[in-house]
Amino acid sequence: MMREGNVGTLVDPRYADTEYAASLKEYEEEGICPFCPAGLERDKRVILNHACGWFVTDSIRPYKDRLDTIVPVHALLIPDRHIVSPLELEVDDMMAIRELLRWVMTNKGIDSGAMNMRFGINAGSTVRHIHVHIISPNLDQTGSSVPVDFPIG
């Protein structure tokens, strides 16, 4: 059920474009978290690797850089259990994140990038299930990174 300001218990369409917001509202109405098993099945997400109660998948909405080019790597690390706060993370979760980060870097062939996580209802996250973004930027003609905006709030 959507709460005041269109913030749901599972999703937050306030930070999504019109098309994505409509999809998020459907999830909320159906009581499905996009990152829990029913949501993964609905989106036909491919799980690339699994470790210690977490999995890695490619983002179905990869970010673009400031030149409007899709980044070469935008993976998501997601816990199997539905948690919404980083205060719910335990030591084993941090070890899983480390293991899956290593897997992404090795298997996607990246040696630089960013690891980001939003939390709370005003940070800009559209799915209220803790997840970690692993983003590797494009390079310009000089070999420098093209900036990628990761909105917070």
N, C-alpha and C positions, 0 to 999 in steps of 0.2 A: 504494500500500500504506500502511495506517495504521501510524504509528509509536507508540512509547510515549506514553501519555496521549492517544491518539486524534488526534494531530497528524499529518496526512498531508503528502505532498510537494506537493500541490496545494491542499488545503483544510484548515481547522481547525474542526471542528464543536463544539469545547468552548464557543464563545461564541455558539452558535445555539440557538434554541428547538427543541423536539423535532421538529417538522415539517421545519424548515429543516435541522436536523442530519442527518435521514434522507436528504434530497436531496443534501446535501454528501457524505455517505458513498458514495452511488451514483456521484457524479462521480469520487471517488477510486478506487473499485473499477473503474470503466471507463477510468481513466487520462485523464480529460478535465478540463481546466481550464475553469471556468465563463466565464472572460474571454478565452479563446483561440477561434479560429474554430469548432471543433466545439461548444464550450459555448454560444457565441452562437447558433449554428444550433439547438441543442437547445432553448434557452429562447425561441427566436424573438424575440430582442432586436432592437429597432429602433435602428439607428445614426442619430443625428440630424445629426451633422456629423463630418468627418474632416479632420485637419490634421497634416502633418509626422510621420506614423507614430503618431498617437494618434487616438482617436475619443471621442465623447460619446454617452451613452445615459442614459435615465432609470433610476433604481434600481427593480428589481422588488420591493424590500422597503424602501420609503421609511420614514424614521424618523418617530416621533410626538413631539409635544411633551409637556410635563408635564401638559397638559389632555387627553392621549390623542387628540389630533387630528393627522392626517397633515399633515406640512409641505407647503407649496405647491410647493416645488422641492427635489428631491433628485436631482441629476444625478451621474453618474460619468464621470470622465475616465480613460481606460484606454489604455495603450500597446498597439500591435499585437503587439509582441514580448513574450514571456513573461520578465519580470524580477521579482525578488522583493526587491531591496534598493534603497534610494534612492542608494546608492553607485554603482549601475549607471547612474544618470541622467546624461545629457550635456547640454551647453548647448542643443542642438536640442530636447531633451525639455522643458526649461524654457520655451523659446519656444513650443512646441506647447501646453503647459499654459496659458500666458498667452493665446494666440490662442483656445483653446477656452473659457477662462474668460470672455473678452470676448464670445464668441458666446453662451454661456449667459446672461450678464447681459443682453445686448441682446434675445435671442430669447425669453427667459422673463420679461422685464420686471422684473428684480430690481436693486435698487441697494444692497442690504445682505445679508449672510449670512456664511457661514463656508466655508473651504476647509481640509479635513483629510485627512491621510494617515497610516495606521498602517504599521509595518514590524516585522519580526521575529515570532517564534513566540509571544511572550507579550504582545502589544500589543492583542489583541482582534479582529484581522482574521479573517474566516472564509474569505476567498479569498486564497491565497498568490500573488498576481499584483498588483504595485503598481498602485494606483488612487487617484484623488483624489476625495473627496466634495465636492460643492458643495451646500450646504444653506442655504435661505432660510427663516426662521421665520415663523410666523403672528404676527399682532399682536392684542393684547387690546383692550378697549373704549377704553383711554386712548391707544392707538397705540404702546404699548411691546411689544417682542418677548416672546413666550412662550418660555421656555427649552426648548432641545432638548438632551437628554443624548447626548453622543458618547462612548461608553465606550472607555477605553483600559485594556487589561488586564482 
